[in-house]
Amino acid sequence: MANTDEATTLGYEQARDELIEVVRRLEAGGTTLEESLALWERGEELAKVCRRWLEGARARLDAALSQGGDEPAGTAD
């Protein structure tokens, strides 16, 4: 399994795709307890990477909207 430093350098799509594969392998079963735990830990790391990317995207969007001074479409009464 990759270390945490490597996981933080992953792009969103790469982390998401690997997370999908981890979940698929866990759901398929047939792994030892140790392998399942390692997969679970990797999945947790990947989920954190995805969450950071999404939070960063949300912050950028919020900043862009606040700089424009306009409310997002559909929110004005």
Secondary structure, DSSP 8 states (H G I E B T S, - for coil): ---HHHHHT--HHHHHHHHHHHHHHHHH----HHHHHHHHHHHHHHHHHHHHHHHHHHHHHHHHHHHHT---TT---
